[in-house]
Amino acid sequence: MTVTTVLALSYVMNQSGQTVAIDTWPATAGGLFALLSPILGWLGMAVTGSDTSANALFANLQQTAGQTAGIDPTLLVAANTSGGVVAELASPQNLTIAATAVQMPGSERILLRKVAGYSVGMPAILCVLVCLQSTSAPSWTLPWPPRRAGCGPCGSRAAVHGRCRPADSPAAGHPGRRRAR
């Protein structure tokens, strides 16, 4: 029932333009919004109890705020999802499922004590990483080589050098592999 209610709320908010109106405030933070983006996903998961619901609620907000602030919207939506996944460590539903799975009902508080540090520490690391990725500084954290438009899905270095083959051709495949003769 909760998931359905949250999904209905997110649908109404997205279709009525409420998330776009809300987006103007976080977008004023500019590049620093990337630092806060995973926290928004973490809070969404904590409030809704579901990463899917948190994504439905905040993904449009993250995307629009990213476009307004000049940050890659894909990075912010991914940060939202990652923040939500980290929050799942300490979610009451998952703690109950874990305690029941090992036939130790009532041990949720023990599990919470063990994972609470991770659930707080990992988002902090994630915030710094996303903030760095929103700048051009850490090229080592981004997938290499970048794929150009029209290149195949393999993402090999051939894409950078312009030797891409159409995916449906008989010669398609990874350029590093030798074809049987």
Phi, psi and omega in degrees: 000319181295315181299317179298318179295316180294318178296321177296317178298316180294322178297314179297316181296319181290316184286331181273354179088007181295320181293326177294320178295321179290330183297333184295328180290307180294331182293338178292342177288346179064228183295337179288346178297330178298329178291327183267347186302314178295330179294324178297318175295322179297314179294320178300318178293320180295323182283315186271334182082005182214132178293325177297316179293321178296321177294318179297325182282319189247352184297318179295321177299314180298316182296312182293319178296322178296317179296320180291321183276352180082025179250146180302116182298328179297320178298317182289322177294320177295322178294322177300313180295316180296320176298321178294321180295320179294326179290338180296339178305319186253014181287141182302323180297314182292324177295320179294317179297317180295317180294322179290322182297327179262016177056045176228058180300144182093356181264018182299321182294328177292316178297319180299318179299325182284331184256350184300319179297320178293321182290340176262321183288319181295321175296327178297315177296318179298320179299315180295316181297315179294321178297318177295319181292338179284349176257177179269002186296308190263074181296341179289343182270350183261151181300137178233144356276156179293139178276138176267157178301135178091352179275159183292171185283354185288333179067023182284173181294343177297331179296324180288323184271003175080020180257030181290145175249147175300142184297335183266002180280155180297336182271002182296152180146180181287130184296340181279343180276144175270136178277147177292141182258000000 
